């Protein structure tokens, strides 16, 4: 049984950086699990590190989650507002005898650590303060001596069944009396997480397996406090193509960067879901709604997933071509603005032109940024011509090409109706008249009006660009041909 009703899960980012791919996938799995079981998906901002956390990062993380469509339930919980509660629980642990004050100074601990690492390669706190006489402890506390609080490790083993890893057993002798409250009275991660997960009534903790080693300690805290222990699912990490842990070295890692680089959120969500999870039928293109219907923790692989950017780009291209021009309008316009190809004031007046541009191009674009790099000619006359296409279509017989384009130009100028079918007939009739294949006109003209050797169908394109632009560009191309 995967569920204990009602399911409550959480995503708990630390706002010390942007939301990255790994975090987004963890959030997504939590979201899917909650939706699958009619439960709640909560958000907790782990901002106890006031120096490294920032409000700007909190906003960016929330924005990225919203953009991905991962709507959370209830108000986000901020750890920075709950310090008193953590202190209260630490006191409780002390009262129950599960924690004890540790007066060891940072220097002493550091020396011991270095010596141990040198001797055996591993370090555990030696329990120096564990057995201090009560009298001694009281005296030192009364004199205000700085101290941390440590958990009093029990004997035996911690055993739990992870939904992905299966049964995990850790002997408590492999752990030490870990700190639950620092000497400056700030709670450590372990304490805050357990208190929050309990108070938020979290039933399932789904997180990256970099936290696996924390789980036994957290379970011991639950047990010491007499609290129910949630279920756990530790998701394997994401690797780069070189099989090393995905990091900045591999390129873009934050959700924000993918948005900037022209990815659609449903494509990114689809891709992230399949990084480690697969639906029963192994399909590749799957919507958030379908994922929700099929999601189970059992479907998550126990092996690390490899991040394949080429596949992401392919998937994004699939989504772009399946999305209507209307729905692509806002995101594409956003990129057009960033690229300086349109200005806000021109957008509403050119809506149908822009929609047509999107429609003509969307079948071939892998990223929204391709609309601006490969389709800039909808908004600017070509600034240069692709070299290979120039060699192939213009420079083999420049004079003949010029002559043909001059004749086409006059035919085009005399047209009253600028329609795809008429444009096609004009070009085909003219090539027949000149005794050459239509390609002898089509390719050189395409290069003239787009700057590229490949484009959407020429006749549709000419219609979309309009008479004025097409004529001006053919004239400009004739000029450059003459100057070659
Ligand atoms: N704040 C932790 C992180 O960003 C997550 C802690 C947890 O999920 O328990 O890695």
Boltz pocket constraint, residues with backbone or C-beta under 6 A from the ligand:
constraints:
  - pocket:
      binder: B
      contacts: [[A, 10], [A, 12], [A, 13], [A, 14], [A, 46], [A, 193], [A, 206], [A, 207], [A, 208], [A, 211]]
      max_distance: 6.0
